[in-house]
Amino acid sequence: ALVGAAVAARLDRGVPEPADRALTPAPAPAPALPAADDHDALLRRLRELGELHQSGILDADEFKEAKQAILKRLQ
C-alpha cells in the first residue's frame, strides 16, 4: 500500500514510468482492514512511511502527501 501511494504520488505529478513497467498489469487492490485494526494499521503505515523517507525511497513531497492521506483516515 505504501509503494502504491508513492507510485500514485509520482503519477499525479506526471513522472513517467519506465516503458517495461507500463506494460505490466496493476496488482489487485489490498483488501480493506477491519475497523478495529484500522487505527493500528494506519499507525504502522505512518512508521513505514517514515522509514521509507529516511532511507531515501520517498522524497519529502511524496512522504508529506502519503502522510496526509493516512492522517485523514485517522480522523
N, CA, C and O atoms as a GROMACS GRO file, in nm:
protein
  300
    1ALA      N    1   0.082  -0.119   0.000
    1ALA     CA    2   0.000   0.000   0.000
    1ALA      C    3   0.086   0.125   0.000
    1ALA      O    4   0.053   0.225  -0.064
    2LEU      N    5   0.196   0.120   0.072
    2LEU     CA    6   0.284   0.237   0.075
    2LEU      C    7   0.350   0.259  -0.060
    2LEU      O    8   0.363   0.372  -0.106
    3VAL      N    9   0.391   0.151  -0.121
    3VAL     CA   10   0.453   0.164  -0.252
    3VAL      C   11   0.350   0.219  -0.350
    3VAL      O   12   0.382   0.301  -0.436
    4GLY      N   13   0.226   0.172  -0.337
    4GLY     CA   14   0.120   0.222  -0.423
    4GLY      C   15   0.098   0.371  -0.405
    4GLY      O   16   0.076   0.443  -0.502
    5ALA      N   17   0.105   0.417  -0.281
    5ALA     CA   18   0.090   0.560  -0.254
    5ALA      C   19   0.204   0.639  -0.315
    5ALA      O   20   0.184   0.748  -0.369
    6ALA      N   21   0.325   0.584  -0.307
    6ALA     CA   22   0.441   0.653  -0.366
    6ALA      C   23   0.428   0.659  -0.517
    6ALA      O   24   0.456   0.762  -0.578
    7VAL      N   25   0.386   0.548  -0.577
    7VAL     CA   26   0.368   0.545  -0.723
    7VAL      C   27   0.257   0.641  -0.764
    7VAL      O   28   0.272   0.715  -0.861
    8ALA      N   29   0.147   0.641  -0.689
    8ALA     CA   30   0.037   0.731  -0.721
    8ALA      C   31   0.082   0.877  -0.710
    8ALA      O   32   0.044   0.960  -0.792
    9ALA      N   33   0.162   0.906  -0.609
    9ALA     CA   34   0.211   1.044  -0.592
    9ALA      C   35   0.296   1.084  -0.711
    9ALA      O   36   0.286   1.197  -0.760
   10ARG      N   37   0.380   0.993  -0.758
   10ARG     CA   38   0.464   1.024  -0.874
   10ARG      C   39   0.380   1.039  -1.000
   10ARG      O   40   0.406   1.128  -1.081
   11LEU      N   41   0.279   0.953  -1.017
   11LEU     CA   42   0.196   0.962  -1.135
   11LEU      C   43   0.116   1.091  -1.136
   11LEU      O   44   0.098   1.152  -1.241
   12ASP      N   45   0.068   1.134  -1.020
   12ASP     CA   46  -0.008   1.258  -1.011
   12ASP      C   47   0.077   1.377  -1.050
   12ASP      O   48   0.025   1.477  -1.100
   13ARG      N   49   0.207   1.368  -1.029
   13ARG     CA   50   0.297   1.479  -1.063
   13ARG      C   51   0.348   1.467  -1.206
   13ARG      O   52   0.422   1.553  -1.253
   14GLY      N   53   0.307   1.361  -1.277
   14GLY     CA   54   0.346   1.348  -1.416
   14GLY      C   55   0.482   1.286  -1.437
   14GLY      O   56   0.541   1.306  -1.543
   15VAL      N   57   0.534   1.212  -1.341
   15VAL     CA   58   0.662   1.145  -1.358
   15VAL      C   59   0.638   1.022  -1.443
   15VAL      O   60   0.560   0.936  -1.403
   16PRO      N   61   0.703   1.010  -1.559
   16PRO     CA   62   0.678   0.895  -1.646
   16PRO      C   63   0.731   0.765  -1.587
   16PRO      O   64   0.831   0.764  -1.515
   17GLU      N   65   0.662   0.656  -1.619
   17GLU     CA   66   0.707   0.524  -1.577
   17GLU      C   67   0.799   0.467  -1.684
   17GLU      O   68   0.789   0.505  -1.800
   18PRO      N   69   0.890   0.378  -1.645
   18PRO     CA   70   0.970   0.310  -1.746
   18PRO      C   71   0.878   0.231  -1.839
   18PRO      O   72   0.772   0.185  -1.796
   19ALA      N   73   0.917   0.216  -1.966
   19ALA     CA   74   0.832   0.152  -2.066
   19ALA      C   75   0.795   0.010  -2.028
   19ALA      O   76   0.680  -0.030  -2.045
   20ASP      N   77   0.889  -0.069  -1.976
   20ASP     CA   78   0.860  -0.208  -1.942
   20ASP      C   79   0.763  -0.217  -1.825
   20ASP      O   80   0.685  -0.312  -1.817
   21ARG      N   81   0.765  -0.124  -1.736
   21ARG     CA   82   0.676  -0.125  -1.620
   21ARG      C   83   0.534  -0.088  -1.660
   21ARG      O   84   0.438  -0.135  -1.599
   22ALA      N   85   0.520  -0.004  -1.760
   22ALA     CA   86   0.388   0.039  -1.804
   22ALA      C   87   0.309  -0.077  -1.864
   22ALA      O   88   0.186  -0.072  -1.868
   23LEU      N   89   0.378  -0.181  -1.912
   23LEU     CA   90   0.311  -0.294  -1.976
   23LEU      C   91   0.265  -0.400  -1.877
   23LEU      O   92   0.183  -0.484  -1.912
   24THR      N   93   0.315  -0.398  -1.755
   24THR     CA   94   0.276  -0.498  -1.657
   24THR      C   95   0.141  -0.461  -1.597
   24THR      O   96   0.113  -0.343  -1.574
   25PRO      N   97   0.056  -0.562  -1.572
   25PRO     CA   98  -0.075  -0.532  -1.514
   25PRO      C   99  -0.062  -0.482  -1.371
   25PRO      O  100   0.029  -0.519  -1.298
   26ALA      N  101  -0.155  -0.397  -1.333
   26ALA     CA  102  -0.154  -0.342  -1.197
   26ALA      C  103  -0.197  -0.451  -1.099
   26ALA      O  104  -0.284  -0.532  -1.131
   27PRO      N  105  -0.138  -0.453  -0.980
   27PRO     CA  106  -0.178  -0.553  -0.881
   27PRO      C  107  -0.319  -0.524  -0.830
   27PRO      O  108  -0.367  -0.410  -0.836
   28ALA      N  109  -0.383  -0.627  -0.780
   28ALA     CA  110  -0.517  -0.612  -0.724
   28ALA      C  111  -0.510  -0.525  -0.600
   28ALA      O  112  -0.412  -0.533  -0.526
   29PRO      N  113  -0.610  -0.442  -0.575
   29PRO     CA  114  -0.608  -0.359  -0.454
   29PRO      C  115  -0.609  -0.444  -0.328
   29PRO      O  116  -0.669  -0.552  -0.326
   30ALA      N  117  -0.544  -0.395  -0.225
   30ALA     CA  118  -0.540  -0.468  -0.098
   30ALA      C  119  -0.678  -0.466  -0.035
   30ALA      O  120  -0.751  -0.368  -0.046
   31PRO      N  121  -0.715  -0.576   0.031
   31PRO     CA  122  -0.847  -0.578   0.096
   31PRO      C  123  -0.853  -0.477   0.210
   31PRO      O  124  -0.752  -0.448   0.275
   32ALA      N  125  -0.970  -0.423   0.232
   32ALA     CA  126  -0.989  -0.326   0.340
   32ALA      C  127  -0.969  -0.394   0.475
   32ALA      O  128  -1.010  -0.508   0.495
   33LEU      N  129  -0.908  -0.323   0.567
   33LEU     CA  130  -0.885  -0.377   0.701
   33LEU      C  131  -1.010  -0.362   0.786
   33LEU      O  132  -1.088  -0.268   0.766
   34PRO      N  133  -1.031  -0.453   0.879
   34PRO     CA  134  -1.145  -0.437   0.970
   34PRO      C  135  -1.130  -0.308   1.050
   34PRO      O  136  -1.018  -0.262   1.075
   35ALA      N  137  -1.241  -0.249   1.090
   35ALA     CA  138  -1.240  -0.119   1.158
   35ALA      C  139  -1.158  -0.122   1.287
   35ALA      O  140  -1.090  -0.024   1.318
   36ALA      N  141  -1.163  -0.232   1.362
   36ALA     CA  142  -1.091  -0.240   1.490
   36ALA      C  143  -0.940  -0.234   1.468
   36ALA      O  144  -0.868  -0.176   1.550
   37ASP      N  145  -0.892  -0.293   1.361
   37ASP     CA  146  -0.749  -0.295   1.333
   37ASP      C  147  -0.703  -0.176   1.251
   37ASP      O  148  -0.583  -0.155   1.233
   38ASP      N  149  -0.798  -0.098   1.202
   38ASP     CA  150  -0.765   0.011   1.111
   38ASP      C  151  -0.671   0.113   1.175
   38ASP      O  152  -0.574   0.154   1.112
   39HIS      N  153  -0.698   0.154   1.297
   39HIS     CA  154  -0.615   0.254   1.364
   39HIS      C  155  -0.471   0.205   1.379
   39HIS      O  156  -0.377   0.278   1.347
   40ASP      N  157  -0.454   0.082   1.427
   40ASP     CA  158  -0.319   0.027   1.443
   40ASP      C  159  -0.249   0.012   1.309
   40ASP      O  160  -0.129   0.039   1.298
   41ALA      N  161  -0.322  -0.030   1.207
   41ALA     CA  162  -0.263  -0.047   1.075
   41ALA      C  163  -0.218   0.088   1.019
   41ALA      O  164  -0.111   0.097   0.958
   42LEU      N  165  -0.297   0.191   1.040
   42LEU     CA  166  -0.260   0.324   0.992
   42LEU      C  167  -0.136   0.375   1.064
   42LEU      O  168  -0.050   0.438   1.003
   43LEU      N  169  -0.126   0.350   1.194
   43LEU     CA  170  -0.006   0.391   1.268
   43LEU      C  171   0.117   0.315   1.218
   43LEU      O  172   0.225   0.373   1.206
   44ARG      N  173   0.101   0.186   1.188
   44ARG     CA  174   0.213   0.109   1.132
   44ARG      C  175   0.255   0.167   0.997
   44ARG      O  176   0.374   0.176   0.967
   45ARG      N  177   0.157   0.205   0.916
   45ARG     CA  178   0.188   0.264   0.786
   45ARG      C  179   0.262   0.396   0.801
   45ARG      O  180   0.353   0.426   0.723
   46LEU      N  181   0.225   0.475   0.901
   46LEU     CA  182   0.297   0.600   0.925
   46LEU      C  183   0.443   0.572   0.959
   46LEU      O  184   0.533   0.640   0.909
   47ARG      N  185   0.466   0.471   1.044
   47ARG     CA  186   0.604   0.435   1.077
   47ARG      C  187   0.680   0.388   0.953
   47ARG      O  188   0.795   0.425   0.932
   48GLU      N  189   0.614   0.306   0.871
   48GLU     CA  190   0.678   0.257   0.749
   48GLU      C  191   0.710   0.372   0.655
   48GLU      O  192   0.816   0.375   0.592
   49LEU      N  193   0.618   0.467   0.645
   49LEU     CA  194   0.643   0.585   0.562
   49LEU      C  195   0.767   0.660   0.609
   49LEU      O  196   0.850   0.701   0.528
   50GLY      N  197   0.778   0.678   0.741
   50GLY     CA  198   0.895   0.745   0.796
   50GLY      C  199   1.023   0.673   0.761
   50GLY      O  200   1.123   0.736   0.727
   51GLU      N  201   1.020   0.540   0.767
   51GLU     CA  202   1.138   0.461   0.732
   51GLU      C  203   1.170   0.475   0.583
   51GLU      O  204   1.287   0.487   0.546
   52LEU      N  205   1.068   0.473   0.499
   52LEU     CA  206   1.090   0.490   0.355
   52LEU      C  207   1.147   0.628   0.324
   52LEU      O  208   1.233   0.642   0.237
   53HIS      N  209   1.100   0.728   0.395
   53HIS     CA  210   1.150   0.864   0.375
   53HIS      C  211   1.295   0.875   0.422
   53HIS      O  212   1.379   0.932   0.352
   54GLN      N  213   1.324   0.820   0.540
   54GLN     CA  214   1.460   0.826   0.593
   54GLN      C  215   1.559   0.751   0.505
   54GLN      O  216   1.675   0.791   0.493
   55SER      N  217   1.514   0.643   0.442
   55SER     CA  218   1.604   0.564   0.358
   55SER      C  219   1.618   0.623   0.218
   55SER      O  220   1.699   0.575   0.139
   56GLY      N  221   1.540   0.727   0.187
   56GLY     CA  222   1.552   0.792   0.058
   56GLY      C  223   1.462   0.736  -0.050
   56GLY      O  224   1.467   0.782  -0.164
   57ILE      N  225   1.378   0.639  -0.017
   57ILE     CA  226   1.288   0.582  -0.116
   57ILE      C  227   1.179   0.682  -0.152
   57ILE      O  228   1.140   0.694  -0.268
   58LEU      N  229   1.129   0.754  -0.051
   58LEU     CA  230   1.031   0.860  -0.074
   58LEU      C  231   1.098   0.995  -0.054
   58LEU      O  232   1.172   1.015   0.042
   59ASP      N  233   1.072   1.088  -0.147
   59ASP     CA  234   1.125   1.223  -0.124
   59ASP      C  235   1.029   1.297  -0.030
   59ASP      O  236   0.925   1.244   0.008
   60ALA      N  237   1.065   1.419   0.006
   60ALA     CA  238   0.987   1.494   0.105
   60ALA      C  239   0.843   1.516   0.060
   60ALA      O  240   0.751   1.505   0.142
   61ASP      N  241   0.822   1.547  -0.067
   61ASP     CA  242   0.686   1.572  -0.116
   61ASP      C  243   0.603   1.444  -0.114
   61ASP      O  244   0.486   1.446  -0.075
   62GLU      N  245   0.662   1.333  -0.157
   62GLU     CA  246   0.590   1.204  -0.156
   62GLU      C  247   0.554   1.165  -0.013
   62GLU      O  248   0.443   1.118   0.014
   63PHE      N  249   0.649   1.183   0.078
   63PHE     CA  250   0.625   1.150   0.218
   63PHE      C  251   0.511   1.234   0.274
   63PHE      O  252   0.420   1.181   0.339
   64LYS      N  253   0.516   1.364   0.248
   64LYS     CA  254   0.413   1.455   0.300
   64LYS      C  255   0.275   1.418   0.247
   64LYS      O  256   0.178   1.415   0.322
   65GLU      N  257   0.266   1.389   0.118
   65GLU     CA  258   0.138   1.356   0.056
   65GLU      C  259   0.082   1.225   0.112
   65GLU      O  260  -0.037   1.217   0.145
   66ALA      N  261   0.165   1.123   0.122
   66ALA     CA  262   0.120   0.994   0.174
   66ALA      C  263   0.083   1.005   0.322
   66ALA      O  264  -0.015   0.945   0.367
   67LYS      N  265   0.161   1.082   0.397
   67LYS     CA  266   0.133   1.101   0.540
   67LYS      C  267  -0.001   1.171   0.559
   67LYS      O  268  -0.080   1.131   0.645
   68GLN      N  269  -0.027   1.274   0.481
   68GLN     CA  270  -0.155   1.346   0.492
   68GLN      C  271  -0.272   1.254   0.461
   68GLN      O  272  -0.377   1.264   0.525
   69ALA      N  273  -0.257   1.167   0.362
   69ALA     CA  274  -0.364   1.074   0.327
   69ALA      C  275  -0.394   0.979   0.443
   69ALA      O  276  -0.510   0.949   0.472
   70ILE      N  277  -0.290   0.933   0.510
   70ILE     CA  278  -0.308   0.842   0.624
   70ILE      C  279  -0.370   0.917   0.741
   70ILE      O  280  -0.461   0.866   0.807
   71LEU      N  281  -0.322   1.038   0.768
   71LEU     CA  282  -0.376   1.115   0.881
   71LEU      C  283  -0.524   1.148   0.860
   71LEU      O  284  -0.599   1.154   0.958
   72LYS      N  285  -0.566   1.170   0.737
   72LYS     CA  286  -0.708   1.196   0.710
   72LYS      C  287  -0.792   1.075   0.748
   72LYS      O  288  -0.904   1.090   0.796
   73ARG      N  289  -0.738   0.955   0.726
   73ARG     CA  290  -0.812   0.833   0.759
   73ARG      C  291  -0.820   0.810   0.910
   73ARG      O  292  -0.909   0.740   0.957
   74LEU      N  293  -0.727   0.868   0.986
   74LEU     CA  294  -0.729   0.852   1.131
   74LEU      C  295  -0.837   0.937   1.196
   74LEU      O  296  -0.880   0.907   1.308
   75GLN      N  297  -0.882   1.041   1.130
   75GLN     CA  298  -0.980   1.133   1.189
   75GLN      C  299  -1.120   1.078   1.187
   75GLN      O  300  -1.213   1.143   1.233
   0.00000   0.00000   0.00000
